[in-house]
Amino acid sequence: MLHPQARAYIDLLAARGMPPTHTLSPQEARGAYRDRRSFTQPEPPHVARVESLEATGPHGAIALRLYSPVTRDKQKGLLPVLVYYHGGGWVIGDLDTHDTLCRQLATESGCAVVAVDYRMGPEHPFPAAVDDCVAATCWIAQQAQALGLDAARMAVGGDSAGGNLAAVVSLAMRDAAQGEGLPHPIRLQLLIYPATDMRRCAASHSSNGDGYVLTRDTIGYFHDHYMGAGTAQDMDWRASPLLHKDLGRLPSALVITAGYDPLRDEGLQYAQRLTESGVRTTLVNFERMIHGFILMGKLLDETGTAVSLCALELRKALSAAATSPAV
């Protein structure tokens, strides 16, 4: 059954007359998503340092934001790092919409977090977001020592569209030609209700496609702004990592899904294929939650549990004792 707090949030949106995302222009949708933080997200926790950075990529400069945990001054040597790609359907979201979450992950895990402000549609359609995320991840690894980071202890992660990008980056780095990838393997892929199949054919798209904030219409809106109208590119694994023929030899994975999410079954299917391919994978389904709940800690008690779970997996995967990704 739907969590009462999730139901109260859905009712609050209706009472406030919040227009569905798919009825807004991308610019309006971005503003609405940013404004929603005020009543869904808790106060951002203090971190030791926040630094604006800029990576280079094939489409130009890529803005980054580095968070160092408060424990930084108590540690010797380099910090493990999570490279984080925000959610928002490849159309909305930015460094500010996910600022609190990145601070929470840094604080609870003791790892640095570098958030990536990748290009989005419709101004920059597929595969610009992929190109930016791959380039930014490589740049962070190359500059790691100068930034106080340990490139040998790196994870990638994201929520929704960001989970899609984290999965794609993991595949791209595994398959990169020598000298074009990372100096060390990625240790963990943190996939929070990821989109993994652009065909949108899983059963949960029908069962959860209306009434739970993220609807089929909004998913179609995001798809068309990012991928373009039609389905010509949906089979490309850089858009649909579930369709990649080989999911073996990838970093260990934590996959989080929500019971009332249209993307639920895509996450389940991806986790199952990873496991069947020999990748150590944990799937946790928050049965009573809706899509986007990882950003709703001011309203939903289970958000804190999910964030703490992510932080625990980061600490385990990026500990100094772990010398290679578990596959």
Buried (B, 14 or more C-beta within 10 A) or exposed (E): EBBEBBBEBBEEBEEEEEEBBBEBEBEEBBEBBBEBBEEBBBEBBEBBBBEEBEBEBEBEEBBBBBBBBBBBEEEEEBBBBBBBBBBBBBBBBBBBBBBBBBBBBBBBBBBBBBBBBBBBBEEBBBBBBBBBBBBBBBBBBEBBEEBBBBBBBBBBBBBBBBBBBBBBBBBBBBEEEEEEBBEBBBBBBBBBBBBBBBBBEBEBBEEBBEEBBBBBEBBEBBBBBBBBEEEEBBEBBBBBBBBBEEBEBBBBBBBBBBBBBBBBBBBBBBBBBBBEBEBBBBBBBBBBBBBBBBBBBBBBEBBEEBBBBBBEBBBBBBEEEBEEBBB
